[in-house]
Amino acid sequence: MSIEQTIKDQIAANPILLYMKGSPEAPQCGFSSQATQLLMACGKKFAFVDILSNPDIRATLPVVSDWPTFPQLFVNGELVGGCDIVVEMYEKGELQELIAGVDVE
């Protein structure tokens, strides 16, 4: 399976997915830390992929998503954006509303 297909499968299989540096318990950059804190504050489980331990995904994801930076948040298969967008949406209450509408098992 190609890396591109792996990424598409990950996005399809996880209603809330964050591609980040590190893990939610041990983020490896401030932007990833901020994004995970805001997602956790929304109160739903989310999946993550550590791009530092997956260099092929790190190299390929920007091509698939057409978004150059990390972290990258996907909700219901759609790219929401990076840290700045997640922060802005959270401050406006939009992220909480979006996450609340996601069916997570």
C-alpha positions, 0 to 999 in steps of 0.5 A: 500500500502506498503512503498516500493510501495509508494517509487516506485510510487513516483520515477515513477511519478516524472521525477526529484525527490530528497529525502532530509532532509527538503524542498528546501526552508528550507533544514535541512542539508548542503548536502540537501541544496547543492543538491537543490541549484544545481538542482535549478541552472539547471532551471527545476522544481523538486519534493522532499520528506522530509524524516524527516517528513516521517520516514518510507520512510527514513527507507525503501528508502536505501533498495529500492535504495541500497544507504545508505545516503541522499539526493538521486536524481532520474532522470527518475526513475534512481538513480543518487546518493547523494550529492557528485555525484550531485556536481561532475556531476554539476562541469563537466556540466553533471548534467545540461545536464542530467536535460536539457534532462528531460521532466518536465510538 
